């Protein structure tokens, strides 16, 4: 197995998962993973939405860390478990994210854009009343704003995440249609010494390509990028390590020889 680390996982400590962490750990061991990094959601200032009672994406970090420490000890020698978080970035949460990122000794922090100018792109109303191209353009512009304003993370997660929920998903979508904004995003990440994530989670949602799409990965490599973490974005046991064989092939085709795992915020480079 060319990739033996899944570095984007959500257990029942995340508001959109019901799967106990230990069940996920046991599945990872059964699949032959050597490393699992849990990256529970922390989305400050998540917008109010009818049908949701309060912010379900506020992470109760101490119980999460306690359970992870218990499992690290229980399964020592069988698998390495790492302490991560997925920070939802938006300008309104800038100070809260800055304080929180320094409050714990994380192994790994993913910065992600789930909210675009006050709207969760998961919901259809983000795309309604305008073209798919216009909506995605706004999302990518907001991603660039987040990258320019906040720096305490290791990789930027699922760079074209909004495509997962767009009408027709990635049909008709390409890097070339948003070349200028993507190049600005990638150069800003490289200037700050940040990596990106190859996220396989869109496949289970019916996409043909990973996040980001292959041409964005190629462009990141062309610009000198080397830091790529791999994550399934699994919220259950069924999708842990999903499509990792194909992910390794894609990375090699894009010119990468290594993927990264972060421990204590430092990247380890593993041969593909």
C-alpha positions, 0 to 999 in steps of 0.5 A, spaced: 500 500 500 503 506 497 499 510 502 499 508 509 497 514 513 490 517 513 490 524 515 483 527 515 478 523 519 472 525 523 469 521 529 463 522 533 467 528 536 465 532 530 458 535 529 457 531 522 459 524 525 456 519 529 462 514 529 466 512 535 473 514 534 475 507 537 471 503 531 475 508 526 481 506 529 480 498 529 478 499 521 484 503 520 488 497 523 484 492 519 486 496 513 493 496 514 494 503 516 500 505 519 498 512 521 491 515 522 490 523 524 483 525 527 482 532 524 475 534 528 471 540 526 472 546 529 468 552 525 467 558 529 461 563 527 458 558 523 452 561 521 445 560 524 440 555 520 433 553 520 433 546 523 440 546 526 440 548 534 446 552 535 453 551 532 454 543 531 461 544 529 464 547 535 469 542 538 469 540 545 476 539 545 478 536 552 474 530 551 476 529 544 484 529 546 482 525 552 479 519 548 485 520 543 490 519 548 486 513 551 486 510 544 494 511 543 496 508 549 491 502 548 493 501 541 500 503 541 505 498 537 499 497 532 498 504 529 500 511 530 494 516 532 495 523 531 492 529 534 489 534 529 483 539 527 480 542 521 479 549 522 474 552 518 476 559 516 473 565 515 474 573 516 469 573 522 473 568 526 480 570 525 481 572 532 478 565 535 481 561 530 488 564 532 487 563 539 484 556 539 490 554 534 495 556 540 491 553 545 493 545 544 499 542 542 496 539 535 500 535 531 496 537 525 492 543 523 488 543 516 485 550 514 479 549 510 473 554 507 466 551 508 463 558 509 463 563 504 461 570 506 456 567 511 453 561 507 455 554 508 456 551 501 454 545 502 447 547 502 443 549 495 442 556 496 449 558 495 448 556 488 441 558 487 440 564 482 446 565 479 451 561 474 455 555 477 461 559 475 459 565 478 458 561 485 465 558 484 468 564 483 466 567 489 468 561 493 475 561 490 476 568 492 474 567 499 479 562 500 484 567 497 482 572 502 482 566 508 489 564 506 491 572 506 489 573 513 490 567 517 497 563 517 496 558 523 495 551 519 499 546 516 496 545 509 489 547 506 484 542 505 480 540 499 481 547 495 476 546 491 471 543 496 465 547 493 465 543 487 463 537 491 456 541 492 455 545 486 450 543 480 453 537 476 459 537 481 465 537 477 462 536 470 464 542 466 469 544 471 476 545 470 483 549 473 483 553 466 476 556 468 479 559 474 487 559 472 488 566 475 485 565 482 488 558 483 495 561 481 494 566 486 492 561 491 497 557 490 503 562 490 500 565 496 500 558 500 507 557 497 510 564 500 507 562 507 510 555 506 504 551 507 502 545 503 495 542 500 491 536 501 489 531 496 482 529 499 479 523 496 472 525 499 469 527 493 469 520 490 464 518 495 459 524 493 459 522 486 465 526 483 470 524 478 476 527 481 479 528 487 480 535 491 483 539 488 482 537 481 488 534 478 490 540 474 491 544 480 495 539 483 500 539 477 500 547 477 502 546 485 508 542 483 510 546 477 510 552 482 515 548 486 510 545 491 512 539 495 508 538 501 501 534 500 497 530 505 492 525 504 486 524 507 479 521 506 475 526 509 471 519 512 466 520 517 465 513 518 468 506 517 466 505 510 471 510 507 477 510 511 483 510 506 478 511 500 481 511 493 488 511 496 491 507 491 488 511 485 491 517 489 498 515 489 497 514 482 495 521 481 500 524 485 506 520 481 503 523 474 503 530 477 510 529 479 510 528 486 515 523 489 512 523 496 506 525 501 507 528 508 504 526 515 505 531 520 507 530 527 508 536 532 506 540 526 513 538 522 512 534 516 515 527 515 516 525 507 514 518 505 516 515 499 510 514 494 
